[in-house]
């Protein structure tokens, strides 16, 4: 793993060996409908609050990703998970009881990318053989957190962003073509799945905070755009 001009390059091709997604009704109305693993039409997902629904969405996404990857909870060395709520409570409760060493992350809209980067760095460095990363959000919890509760009935401008109701999870592991055997500090009964057909992470570039003092809570895109432009001019 090397770092040049802020770009982290992964030398050992950590791969996305499995992934899963769980989304809500609105997301299912879009062009990606057939690509989701599960669509939930009940905003409460059978729970008593929207926050609990978000927790269940992430737990479902993580367990589905592990199922698709053919790995058990105990075969995961680290979990990097995050959401939009205070203290990342959706992620914390979602991962509770799985017995996976958990690292909570908060990157707002970049949480999934951050989880992938940290997972790849852990696998590429040899600190972990296999990791899982996940991110979630829920329209109803995000509105309560950042703008107005839905019950308030505030009007939204047509250009306002709409927070996704859903969760995604990925399993990241060492490239089977490069790994001939498990390291001595891992359980030798574990194997690396054949994953040459799966995409691998080549490099990552953490963003630089660029603040243009955008304060419109209904236009978060404008707040994030300057950092993207600055990144592109590096």
Beta strands, then each sheet from edge to edge (+ up, - down):
strand 1: 2-4
strand 2: 7-9
strand 3: 15-23
strand 4: 38-39
strand 5: 78-82
strand 6: 102-104
strand 7: 130-137
strand 8: 166-173
strand 9: 203-205
sheet 1: 1+ 2- 9+
sheet 2: 4+ 3+ 8- 7+ 5+ 6+
end
